[in-house]
Amino acid sequence: MNRRRVAGLVVAAVLILLFGGRWLAVRYTEHAWYASLGQSGRFWALLLRAIAWQVVAAFLFTGWYAANTWAVYRSIGAVHLPRRLGNLEIAEAVPPRVLRAIALGVALVLGLASTYAFTDLDEYVALYRSVRPLGMDDPILQRDAAFYVARLPLLELLHLGAAAATIVAAGLIVGLYLLTGNLTVSGRRVRLTPHGRTHLVLLLCALGLVLAWGFHLDGYQLVGGGGPLQGALSPVDRAIRLPAANALAILALMVAATSALALRWVRPGPLLIAWVTLGVGALLGRVVVPLLADAWNAADTQTLTREVAQHADLFSRAGFSLVGVRAQPLHATADLPPESTAALARALAGVSAWSGEAAAFEAALAAAVGAGDTALPRTWSVTLAPQSLSDGRHRVVAIGVPQTDAHLVSTGPRRPRWAEVHRGEGAWAGDPVAVDAGLRAGPLRFLPRLTASETVATPVRLAREPGRLRFVPRTADLGIVGPDEVVIGEQPPGIRLEHFPRRLLLAWALQAPPLMDDHTSRADRVLYWRDLPSRLSRLYPFAAFDAPRAVFERGRLLWAVDGYVLSGRFPLARRLRWHGEDINFLSSAYLATVDANSGVTRLYLRGPHVLFARSIARAYRVEPLSADSVGAEVRAQLAYPLGLFVAQTAMLAKLGDGGGGGGAGAARWVLEVRDTSSAVRQDAAAIRPATAVLDLDGTARLWWLAPLAEASGRSLGAIVAAATDGLAGRLLVLRVENAALPSPSAAAPRLAAVTDLGADGVVRHGPVLAIPAAGTVAYVQAAFVTPRSNREPPAVAAIAVLAGGRVGVGRDGAAAVDALASPGRGGDGVGLGNAALAEARAAFLALDSARQVGDWERFGRAWDALRRALVGGTPRP
């Protein structure tokens, strides 16, 4: 064996060791993780299924390319390469076995590359085979909606593979024939050997069949959310594009047949005419004629337009679980009778001042609690929950759970020790705390326990069973559990580092070299993929999940996460932007719970499409539990799925009140989004609903509330409200009958004027919340003050309430209602035009807030503002 061959074998062995070893390490790590969850059988079933379909795809792709390259090889007579022997140059023939090896090698490389591009083929196939009908047929092509959502994607994937393989093979064969001389271009003439002509004609037949298949799928794609009218089918689609797709499919089949006949009877001229006809027909049928029809409204007949609009309205509602939801009147007056002030104060006691201010609340919570038991930077996850007090009132409580901020740790100037991040206190979530999140100014007020009515100034650890909170809601790195950290009576979580081969494979796959040195021992257990985004996406890749909510069950902290089935292929439905994806189907199909200490993960079914959701889960070897299995204690703490609510609100803004058959009502409502940038307005996730504990249907519940404005944007059109009753959702669309009620954006300047504390860069106003209560709609806004700089967390400085044509400002909701009800008796209520009194009152509140926190610089600025408002004095030097 010569040196060149030895070097080649060494390089091949190194490559196999690197790539094959990496693949083996990742698979071993995945299996160990699944085995620790008791799902080893599921791992092997999914892995073998994936490998089987990859083998099938590799066989088909490689066989296709091999057939084409073999045909080129058969056309080659002999290949001679020049070679020098001393002073002589001779032509040496290349052995046929070398040519065969080259042909098969090219086919193998192309086949493996094509297979790598379709690694998720097994999931599409399993979904196609397992899916159950949704029970709703489209009226155009008479297909069940489940065909578009779960089966059409596989057909599109297969067509993409066939088209790519045909085009790549055609380009490869033309290039090889040019190299071998079977295809030559001389002057203006193209010369092709009979063997090459037969081969290329067969490729043309295959291309014609692929095009016919693609035109046939065009019809399904148009119906399945592929129309240009916000994703819905348009009159031009119905009148022109759908018939054109069917006609082009037939024409492509005829061209493919003509190409087949060209092998014996058809001359090149008619073959060229057939393909030119197909190209011109595709250009006219898919581009030119539809564009002209759109411009001239050629298909915009009244009957067809009404029919298409009705279909779009019906299927858009079905795609977002809005069937049967209609706007119900909200008889709200613009006045606030004196006898209703007490009822309004009780209702506002359940409103959260931090609605739409999640990031600000987390920053304020982090500043109030501090680093706690670790010096590492922390990030907070906050859950809003209802609480009933002994006097019959209700309020909103925020449950905060801290964890190490992995992003700040990796990018910060201080590089902590590995053990501090992965096995010390910084590796785990901190103790949860409860905070009164109601309408109240001043520093945060903590609850000693969830059932307490009193508050304290310092954080108090909520009662829960002993044990660390090892499974966290946000991105986290791996953690190490020592043998002395196991809770008696519980199965320890994680994978034990028993021997060197396991430690090597885990360290290789997780890119964690300390797993192999003295940072860990054989008795330690490693936890990886323990953050909920990684954990749920690996266990349930068929679903999208909301941010987790903290709930308690028998003293243990659980994470409850709402899961969704989503698609952009629901038939005839309009699309909307949701977390960066264009969708027209969203079903809150699942509920996942994760024990924060042990990591026990369960998936439950919920929502209106139970059979469909179960069939999707079974395609991934998951058997969800029934909704009845959810414990009563957890069930009582659930909220309406937030992701579904914002999507439903955005779709209702598109549909209107539904009274116009989908067309007339579509422009009657517009979204009320605080950020007016076009990018944010195009994404439903930008909606930040108000959070309130209200009695809208006879029972006090935690409600999400989102306003919709009339088309002008000046009047309030409707309030969308949603809450849960157990696992069942309750959605209300409260149609405002009184046109005198302003939209939140119209009321914002009035509320901001009376809480302007006169300090640039210090005061920030929260979103305006529209709260239906006491026979009217109250507009609530919190004013936030940053103590010293804009980089510091804000605190609530004042609460402003607009109701009955007047504005009241106070340190909490009750004081603001008292102020607007009795402005002439020393209260804080002001008329909308009394700017001086508003400035004086706001300056006093800022002064009092600065005194409480000891910020004397802000105290001086507030004092100057108060002087200017009352006596018109000049600022102090």
PETA-V846541 format. One record per residue. N is the residue number from 1. PSI is psi in whole degrees, 0 to 359 (NA if undefined). Layout:
n/psi
N/PSI
N/PSI
This chain:
n/psi
1/124
2/172
3/323
4/317
5/323
6/316
7/319
8/318
9/322
10/315
11/317
12/319
13/320
14/316
15/318
16/320
17/318
18/303
19/317
20/320
21/320
22/317
23/316
24/320
25/318
26/317
27/320
28/318
29/318
30/317
31/318
32/323
33/314
34/321
35/323
36/339
37/3
38/24
39/39
40/320
41/321
42/320
43/311
44/321
45/316
46/320
47/314
48/324
49/316
50/317
51/320
52/314
53/329
54/322
55/317
56/313
57/318
58/321
59/316
60/313
61/312
62/320
63/321
64/312
65/324
66/321
67/321
68/315
69/327
70/323
71/322
72/318
73/321
74/339
75/351
76/127
77/286
78/143
79/126
80/136
81/139
82/145
83/137
84/132
85/98
86/239
87/5
88/143
89/119
90/161
91/116
92/130
93/137
94/128
95/145
96/327
97/329
98/319
99/318
100/318
101/320
102/316
103/313
104/327
105/317
106/317
107/320
108/317
109/313
110/323
111/317
112/322
113/318
114/321
115/321
116/331
117/350
118/53
119/340
120/22
121/321
122/326
123/319
124/319
125/315
126/321
127/319
128/319
129/332
130/341
131/143
132/153
133/150
134/348
135/24
136/109
137/142
138/145
139/357
140/303
141/1
142/44
143/145
144/149
145/331
146/333
147/317
148/322
149/318
150/342
151/323
152/322
153/324
154/317
155/321
156/322
157/316
158/320
159/321
160/317
161/317
162/318
163/316
164/317
165/321
166/316
167/316
168/317
169/320
170/314
171/320
172/315
173/319
174/318
175/318
176/322
177/327
178/321
179/322
180/354
181/0
182/336
183/120
184/152
185/117
186/113
187/239
188/12
189/142
190/124
191/133
192/133
193/158
194/322
195/314
196/323
197/316
198/317
199/312
200/326
201/320
202/321
203/323
204/321
205/314
206/319
207/321
208/319
209/320
210/319
211/320
212/318
213/317
214/318
215/325
216/320
217/338
218/322
219/315
220/323
221/324
222/315
223/323
224/58
225/22
226/7
227/159
228/347
229/77
230/31
231/344
232/161
233/135
234/166
235/324
236/322
237/314
238/320
239/332
240/306
241/317
242/309
243/325
244/322
245/317
246/319
247/319
248/325
249/317
250/319
251/321
252/323
253/319
254/321
255/321
256/319
257/320
258/320
259/323
260/320
261/337
262/346
263/333
264/317
265/337
266/137
267/165
268/328
269/304
270/326
271/317
272/320
273/321
274/315
275/325
276/321
277/318
278/318
279/316
280/320
281/319
282/319
283/317
284/314
285/332
286/338
287/296
288/303
289/314
290/322
291/318
292/321
293/320
294/319
295/323
296/358
297/41
298/329
299/11
300/58
301/154
302/317
303/314
304/321
305/317
306/319
307/316
308/320
309/321
310/317
311/315
312/320
313/314
314/311
315/332
316/320
317/320
318/325
319/338
320/26
321/43
322/7
323/129
324/351
325/116
326/155
327/129
328/143
329/142
330/104
331/82
332/133
333/157
334/347
335/157
336/102
337/149
338/326
339/352
340/356
341/322
342/318
343/322
344/319
345/320
346/321
347/318
348/345
349/338
350/9
351/141
352/129
353/342
354/18
355/129
356/7
357/48
358/315
359/320
360/320
361/319
362/322
363/319
364/322
365/318
366/321
367/324
368/323
369/324
370/188
371/336
372/235
373/10
374/151
375/359
376/151
377/141
378/150
379/151
380/144
381/126
382/135
383/127
384/131
385/152
386/156
387/133
388/131
389/167
390/335
391/11
392/352
393/168
394/153
395/168
396/132
397/138
398/125
399/117
400/135
401/121
402/154
403/164
404/134
405/102
406/325
407/314
408/325
409/319
410/335
411/354
412/165
413/331
414/126
415/102
416/162
417/152
418/316
419/328
420/326
421/328
422/344
423/352
424/196
425/332
426/348
427/340
428/166
429/150
430/179
431/136
432/149
433/157
434/137
435/140
436/112
437/21
438/186
439/90
440/134
441/170
442/188
443/164
444/144
445/123
446/153
447/133
448/335
449/162
450/332
451/4
452/145
453/338
454/163
455/160
456/165
457/340
458/152
459/142
460/130
461/128
462/145
463/130
464/167
465/152
466/156
467/149
468/155
469/92
470/340
471/119
472/158
473/343
474/172
475/133
476/154
477/182
478/156
479/152
480/126
481/119
482/163
483/341
484/3
485/10
486/132
487/132
488/134
489/359
490/147
491/122
492/137
493/165
494/181
495/129
496/136
497/86
498/314
499/168
500/316
501/318
502/317
503/322
504/312
505/318
506/317
507/322
508/313
509/321
510/359
511/50
512/82
513/329
514/346
515/347
516/352
517/202
518/3
519/338
520/165
521/171
522/335
523/350
524/160
525/139
526/135
527/121
528/161
529/44
530/349
531/147
532/321
533/316
534/317
535/311
536/324
537/331
538/322
539/321
540/70
541/352
542/356
543/155
544/149
545/146
546/176
547/143
548/154
549/140
550/125
551/160
552/138
553/111
554/42
555/352
556/144
557/125
558/153
559/122
560/126
561/127
562/132
563/148
564/149
565/126
566/157
567/155
568/19
569/15
570/135
571/138
572/9
573/149
574/153
575/159
576/161
577/128
578/110
579/43
580/1
581/145
582/114
583/155
584/15
585/127
586/119
587/127
588/85
589/339
590/160
591/122
592/140
593/139
594/124
595/124
596/340
597/309
598/341
599/6
600/123
601/132
602/149
603/127
604/155
605/144
606/173
607/178
608/345
609/65
610/311
611/319
612/316
613/322
614/320
615/325
616/316
617/320
618/333
619/338
620/21
621/36
622/133
623/98
624/153
625/157
626/161
627/333
628/343
629/347
630/130
631/150
632/325
633/318
634/319
635/322
636/342
637/2
638/154
639/165
640/137
641/117
642/319
643/321
644/321
645/314
646/325
647/318
648/321
649/316
650/321
651/322
652/327
653/328
654/323
655/334
656/205
657/1
658/2
659/343
660/19
661/23
662/336
663/310
664/328
665/352
666/332
667/10
668/337
669/145
670/152
671/143
672/93
673/131
674/316
675/118
676/6
677/148
678/324
679/321
680/321
681/336
682/356
683/124
684/336
685/348
686/347
687/127
688/95
689/158
690/150
691/125
692/146
693/107
694/163
695/84
696/342
697/25
698/349
699/136
700/121
701/167
702/119
703/142
704/136
705/130
706/128
707/150
708/133
709/160
710/173
711/327
712/338
713/0
714/334
715/149
716/126
717/315
718/162
719/121
720/125
721/142
722/141
723/171
724/149
725/90
726/236
727/351
728/139
729/150
730/116
731/127
732/136
733/103
734/104
735/116
736/123
737/339
738/113
739/350
740/349
741/125
742/160
743/160
744/322
745/329
746/328
747/344
748/314
749/325
750/317
751/322
752/330
753/326
754/355
755/20
756/110
757/3
758/17
759/112
760/135
761/8
762/317
763/136
764/136
765/135
766/178
767/153
768/124
769/129
770/114
771/116
772/118
773/149
774/37
775/10
776/187
777/118
778/137
779/123
780/136
781/136
782/139
783/125
784/138
785/129
786/125
787/307
788/328
789/164
790/348
791/349
792/154
793/144
794/163
795/150
796/123
797/331
798/157
799/126
800/136
801/127
802/120
803/142
804/27
805/4
806/160
807/133
808/140
809/136
810/181
811/348
812/179
813/319
814/317
815/323
816/320
817/318
818/321
819/319
820/339
821/335
822/64
823/336
824/0
825/40
826/9
827/184
828/3
829/142
830/152
831/163
832/341
833/357
834/75
835/324
836/313
837/324
838/318
839/320
840/317
841/318
842/321
843/322
844/319
845/321
846/321
847/317
848/322
849/320
850/325
851/320
852/325
853/357
854/25
855/92
856/338
857/314
858/328
859/318
860/320
861/319
862/324
863/319
864/318
865/322
866/320
867/315
868/321
869/323
870/314
871/358
872/23
873/167
874/154
875/152
876/152
877/NA
